[in-house]
Amino acid sequence: MRYNFDEIVNRRGTHSLKWDGEKLIKEMGLTERYDEKTIPLFTADMDLPVPQPLIDALHKTVDHKIFGYSVFPEEYYQAIQTWFKKRHDWEIKQEEIIYSPGTVHALHIAVRAFTNPGDGVIIQRPVYPPFTAVIEGNKRLVVNNALNCDEEGYYSIDFEDFEAKAKEEKTKLFILCNPHNPVGRVFTREELGKLSDICAKNNVLIIADEIHGDLIRGNQAFIPIAKVAENVDHIITCTAINKTFNVAGLHCTNVIITNPELRTTFSEIMGFQLASPFTIAALIAAYNEGEEWLEQLKEYIDHTIDWVVDFLAEKMPLVKVRIPEGTYVMWMDFSAYGLSPEEVHDRIYNKANVLLEDGSMFGEEGLQYQRICLPSPRSVIKEAFERIAREFEDVHVDHLNKVSVNTI
């Protein structure tokens, strides 16, 4: 079937964090203004309807009328195995799959299971804020291998720094984000192989957050790090339907651990976990029947990204942005405006009434940046950018005047 991603689905009144979470959002300090006219584009949560087979599966579960404790059927594991074999040529054994009620939850478990208080955990900022919270909240030390950014906004790994930090005695764990949130890099086979080799050589465990791995541009290829490594005994991978199929509220991450000793330790620390019957039904339907929807979704997001790039080039050329290789977020550099991060925030969040995420949340490397999540109907994205552009018109005109004077 053909999906209509331009359809506006009113999410207000559905207990949506994005659309109904005013109290929590303000408590978190994300914005000072939040009202019925706010356009929230701050969280990786699509405003787009999920695949019809998934909806049908959930209706069937509701129609059963009883929602008791559920076990994982063979179909659950087979759906995961078939998906990753077909999409990524990755062979996964059933015993290697461990259910977790969320990726951040799985990261907490890994940090507790494989490190001790005071140990170092490598992350690559600017990066998804919960990575820092997971480390510091468990009294471990953040070891920042900051990504390099060139003049074109392209991010790369500082391998010399990474290796030096991996060699430090305190360093025990590396949390990899691939595709990277928020910079949008999909790391290459060579990059992943080098990361794996350095970690293996220095007895550093890798836990790879690959939950955006299905959300890549049409001209890109995603490679799980477990497919690249010569030996996967030091690799733990988090996969999920949550981002791919817009079911974050169903809490479904699957952790792939090949090493039986690591798997046993992880499971013991996490404890016994069961998924809801809705989660089980959703995963089976999504992986078995959701591919057509995903391909249409990717095409829609690609066109939205193209529209944003063209709009910024015309209306806000001082914003530096690069088409992300993966994810559905864009990482926008506002530094050329010459405004403080606080002034940029005020113009976007309070005056334009658009809720994004300040780049400072991702580390000091993101101080002049804003992150936006784009999987909403394109009319919503257009309205958001038009509002933002209006609030920067005076700065843009002032810049043009200065350029004109300097060229005379």
N, C-alpha and C positions, 0 to 999 in steps of 0.2 A: 504494500500500500504506500501511498505518497503522504508524508506527514506535512502538516502546515505549522511551521515554527513561527510564523508571523501572528498566530492566534494569541490574543491577550487573555491570559487566565488570571482572574482576580484572586490573589492569594491572601488578601486581607481578611481577617476573621477566621483563619485556619491554623492559628498558633504558629505561624511562620516566624522564625527568628528574624529574617530579613524585613518582613512587612508588618509584623505585630510586636517586634521586640524592643519597642522604644525604651522601656525602663531599663532592660539589661544593657542595651547598646549605649545608653548614656552612662550607666554605672561603669561600663568598661572603658569609658573615656574616648570612644570612637568619634563622637560628634557632640556639639552643644545643641544643635537644632535637629529635631526629628518630628515631623508632623505628617498630616495626610497627603501632602504634596512632595514629600521626600522621595527621591529615586534612589533606592539602596542597591548598590552594585559592589558591595564590599566583601561578600562571602562567596566561596566556590559552591554555589547552589543554583542550579538552573531554574529559570522561570519558564521552562519549556516542558510540554507534556511528555511523559515516558512512553516507551514502546507499547503498542496495543496488546501484544501477547503477555506482557508483564501485568498490565491492568486486568486482563482476563484471568490470569492466574491468581491475582489477589481477590478478584470477585469470587472465584471458585472456593478460595480459602474461607472467605466471609460466609458464603452460602452453606458451608459445613456446620456453622453455628457453635462450634466448640474450639477453643484456642488454648489447649493445654500444653504441657511440656512436649517438646518435639526432639526426635533424633535425626541425625543426618543420613538420608537414604543414599544408596549407591548412585542415584541420579545426580545428587548434589556434587559429588566428587567427579563423576564422569563429565558433567557440564564444564567444570573448571579445567579438567585435563584436555578435553576436546577443544575448548576455546584457545588455550595457550599453545596447543600444538598447531592448530590451524592458523592462528593470527601471528604467532611469534616463533613457530617451529621449536617450541620448548617442551620437552618431555618432563612431565611431573608425575611422580608416583603418588598413589593415594595416601600412603602412610606419611608422606612429607607435608601434607596439608593440615594446618591447625587453624580452627576458627577463632577469630577475635572480634569482639563487639565494636572495634574501631581501630584505625591505624595509630592514632596518638596513644590509645590504650596499649597497643602492641609495643610501641616505642618505650613506654614506661616500664613494661614488663622486661624488655630486653636490657634496659639500663640497670634495672634492679638485679636481674639474673646474672649478668655477665661483667658487672663492674662493682666496685666498692666506693663508699664515700671518699671523696678526694681524688678519685681517678679522673683522667681526662677523656673527653669525648669530642672528636673532630666534627665540625660542621662547616659548611661553606656559605658564608654570608655574602650578600643579603639572602636570607633564607626564611622560609615559613616559620613564624614566631613560636609555635609550640615546640619546635626543636630545642630552642633555648630553654623554654619552661620545663621540658622533660628533664633536661640535664640539671639545671639549677634547682628545680623542685625536689630532686632526689639527692641533692648535696654532692653532685659531681661538678667537675670543672669544664667550662666551655673552652675548647681549643679551636680557634677560628682560623681556618685556611681560606681567607677571603678570595673570592673570584676576581680575576683581572677583568677590567672593562676597557676596551679601546675606544677610539674617537667615534667609531660607527655604532657604538652601543653593543658590541659583540663581547660576550663574556667567555672566558677560558680559565682553565685550572692552572694555578701556580704550583706545578709539580715539585719544584725545588723546595718550596715552603712546606708542601704536603709531606714530602718524604722526611724532612727534618723534624716535623711534628709527630709523624708516625714513629720515629725512632726514639722519642722521649719515653722514658721508663713509665711515666704516669699514664701515657696514652693507651687505652684498652679497646676503644670502640670508635667507629666512624659511621655517622648517619649520612647516607647518600640520598640525595633528592634528584630523581631522574624519571621523567622530564623535570627540570628544575623549576621550582616555584619560589620566587616570582619571575626569574629572568627568562624563562622559556626555552633554555637550552635542552636539546636532546643529545646527550653525550655520545660520542662515536665509539666504535668498537675499540679503536686504539686507546682512547682516553680511559674507557672502562677497564681494559686489560691492564693498563699501567697502574690504575688505582688498586685493582685486585692484587697485582703482583707486589706492590709496595706493602699493602696491608698483610698479605700472607707472609712476606719476609720478616715483618716486624711483629707478628702475632697480634695484629689488630683485627678485631671482628668487624665485619661490615653488616649493617642492617640497612637495606635498600628500600626506600619509599618509592615504589614504582606505580602508585595508584593512578597517575595521569598517563600511563603508558599507551592507552588506547586513544588518547585525545591528542593526536599529532596532525601536522599539516599534511596535505595530500602528497607533497614531494619529499617527505621525510620517512625514515625507517627507525622504529624503536627496537632496541636490542636489550633484553634483560641481562643484567650483569652476570647472572648465574650461567648464561649461555656462553659468556666470553672467558670466564675464569678457567684456568687449567685444572684447578682443584676447587671445589665449592664448599669444602668443609668449614670455611670461615665466613660463609655468606648466608644471611637470612633475608628473605624478600617479602615485602608486604604488597599484596595485590588486593583489589577491591572492585566491587560493582558500584560503589557509592558515587564516585565522580563520573564514571563512564555512562551510567544509566540514570543519574539524577535520583538516587534513592538513599541519600545520606541519612535520612531519618530511620532507615531500616537497619542501620548498624551492621554492616557486613564486610569485614576484612578477612582475607585468608592469608595466613603466614606460611611461607614455604621454607622448610628447614630440612636440608638433605642430611646433615650430620646428626646421627641418632642421639649422641650425647647432648648436643645443644638442644635438640628437640625435646628430650626428656626434661632437661633443666628448665627450659622455657615453659613447658606445660605445667611443671610442678609449681613454679612461681606464679603463673597466671591462675592456676586452679581450674576447677571444672566449669566449663562454659557451654551453655546451650543457646541456640538461636531461636527466635520466634518462628512459628509456622509461616508467617508472612515473609520473613527474610529468606527462608529456605525456598519457598515457592517463587519468590522474586528472582533469586539467583538462577535457578534452573530455567525459568522462562527467558530471562535476559540473555544468558549465555547460549541457550539453544535456539532462540528465535529473535534475538535483538540485533543481529548484524545489519540487516537492511536499514533499520532505524539509525544505527550508529553511523553508517556511511552517509546518510542524508544529513545527520546532525553535523558531521565534520565539514561537509560541503557548505552548510549554512553558516557555521562559525567562521570558516575561511573567508566567505564573502563579507561577513560582518567586519572581520579584521581588515580586509582590503578597504572597506568603506571608511573605517576609522583612520587608517593611514592616509588616505586621500583627503579626508576632512581636515586632519591636523596639518597636512602640507599646505592646504589652502587657507584655513582660518587661524591656525595656531602653529605657524612654522617654527616658533622658538621651542616647541616641545620636541624633544628628541625621543623617537620611539623606533623599535625594530620589530618586525614581524616575528612572533615567537615560533620556534620550531615545534614546540609542543605546549600542552595545557590550553586553557581558554582564558588565561589572564594576560594583560598587557602591562608592561613596566614602563612608566612614562617619566622622563627626565625633564623637570621644570627649571633646572638651574640657569638656563640662558635668560630667564626673565629678570634675574637679578633681585628677586624677592626673597625674603626669609621663608623658611618652611612654614612658619606660623601664618604669614600673609597668604601663601598659596593655599594653605588649609582653609583659612577664613573665606577666601573667594569661592572655593569649591563647595565646602560643606555648609557654610552658613548663608552665603549670598546666592549661590546657584542652587543650593538645597539638594546637592547630589552627594551621596555617602559612598566614599571610596575607602582605601586604607593608606594611611600615611606611610611612606617608605621607611621612616625611622623605626617602625615596628619590626622591620626585617633586619635591623642592625644599622650601625652608624654609616655603613656604605650606602644606605638608601635614603639618606637625609633629605636630598632634594627631589625625591621620587614620589610617585603615587602609583598604587596598584589598582587596576580595575578588572572586575570579572565580567566577561562579555556574553555569557549564554542566556540572553534575554531576547525577546522579540526585537527586531532591528529598529522598530519605531521607538522603543523605549531607549535604546542606545543612542539613537539620533537626538532625541529630546534631551538626554543627559549632556551630550557633547555640545549641543547648541546653547544650553544654559551656561555651561562652563566657559565656552568661547566668549560669550557676551561679557562675562566678568573679567576677562583678560584683554578686552578690546583696547582699553586705554593704555595698557602697558605695551601692547603690540604697536599702536600708533606712535607712541613715544619713541619706541625703538626705531621705527622706520624714519621718523624725523631726525633722530640722531645720526643714523646711517647716511641720510641725505645730506646733512650738514657736513659730515666728515668727508664726503666724496666731492664736495664743491671745491 
